[in-house]
Amino acid sequence: TRAGYPDFLVFRLVDGEIVTDILEPHQGEDSVAKAKGLAEFARRYGEWFGRIEMIRDFGDDLRCISLDQANVRDQLDLVTGHEDFLALFR
């Protein structure tokens, strides 16, 4: 296990409160491990944040998966390889 650091923390004002979003654009082969780590973080601490998302660049299209959603985390738990991971974005 190693520490992971997201690329972007976005602060926005929602109904007079500051909300922090965690956005992680990642293309590397370690994307599955990073996504699973961030999903576990979202399970534990997601209620303290706004959006927690992995972002993927597909050339002409940017797509994201919302790790703050339990059903997405459940699907990610079933991912065993890189192709399964990419299918989550589609």
C-alpha positions as CSV (number, residue, x, y, z in Angstrom):
1,T,0.0,0.0,0.0
2,R,1.3,3.4,-1.0
3,A,0.0,6.9,-0.5
4,G,-2.0,8.4,-3.4
5,Y,-2.5,12.1,-4.0
6,P,-5.3,13.3,-6.3
7,D,-4.4,15.8,-9.0
8,F,-7.2,18.3,-8.3
9,L,-9.1,19.5,-5.3
10,V,-11.8,21.8,-6.4
11,F,-13.5,24.2,-4.0
12,R,-16.9,25.5,-4.8
13,L,-19.7,27.4,-3.0
14,V,-23.0,25.5,-2.6
15,D,-25.8,27.1,-0.7
16,G,-23.4,29.2,1.3
17,E,-21.1,26.2,2.1
18,I,-17.7,25.4,0.7
19,V,-17.7,21.9,-0.9
20,T,-14.5,20.2,-1.9
21,D,-14.5,17.9,-4.9
22,I,-11.7,15.4,-5.6
23,L,-10.9,14.9,-9.3
24,E,-8.3,12.4,-10.5
25,P,-7.5,12.4,-14.3
26,H,-5.4,9.3,-14.7
27,Q,-4.2,7.4,-17.8
28,G,-1.5,5.1,-16.4
29,E,-1.4,1.3,-16.0
30,D,-1.9,1.8,-12.3
31,S,-5.3,3.3,-12.9
32,V,-7.2,0.3,-11.4
33,A,-5.2,0.5,-8.2
34,K,-5.6,4.2,-7.9
35,A,-9.4,4.0,-8.6
36,K,-9.8,1.2,-6.0
37,G,-7.8,3.2,-3.4
38,L,-9.9,6.3,-4.1
39,A,-13.1,4.3,-3.9
40,E,-12.1,3.0,-0.5
41,F,-11.4,6.6,0.5
42,A,-14.9,7.5,-0.7
43,R,-16.4,4.7,1.3
44,R,-14.8,6.0,4.4
45,Y,-14.8,9.7,4.0
46,G,-17.1,10.5,1.0
47,E,-19.8,12.2,3.1
48,W,-17.3,15.0,3.8
49,F,-16.8,15.8,0.1
50,G,-18.8,16.7,-3.0
51,R,-17.8,14.8,-6.1
52,I,-15.1,12.1,-6.0
53,E,-14.3,11.2,-9.6
54,M,-11.8,9.4,-11.8
55,I,-11.5,11.1,-15.2
56,R,-10.3,9.4,-18.4
57,D,-9.3,10.9,-21.7
58,F,-10.5,8.9,-24.7
59,G,-9.0,11.2,-27.3
60,D,-12.1,13.1,-28.5
61,D,-14.1,12.5,-25.3
62,L,-13.5,13.0,-21.5
63,R,-15.4,10.6,-19.3
64,C,-15.7,10.1,-15.6
65,I,-16.8,7.6,-13.0
66,S,-18.2,8.9,-9.8
67,L,-16.6,7.0,-6.9
68,D,-18.9,8.8,-4.4
69,Q,-21.7,6.6,-5.7
70,A,-22.0,3.2,-4.0
71,N,-23.2,1.4,-7.2
72,V,-20.1,2.6,-9.0
73,R,-17.8,1.4,-6.2
74,D,-19.6,-2.0,-6.2
75,Q,-18.9,-2.3,-10.0
76,L,-15.3,-1.3,-9.4
77,D,-15.0,-4.1,-6.8
78,L,-15.6,-6.6,-9.6
79,V,-12.8,-5.1,-11.9
80,T,-9.9,-7.4,-12.2
81,G,-7.9,-5.8,-15.1
82,H,-7.4,-2.7,-17.2
83,E,-10.0,-3.6,-19.8
84,D,-12.7,-4.1,-17.1
85,F,-11.8,-0.8,-15.7
86,L,-12.1,1.0,-19.1
87,A,-15.6,-0.6,-19.5
88,L,-16.8,1.3,-16.5
89,F,-16.3,4.5,-18.4
90,R,-18.2,3.3,-21.3
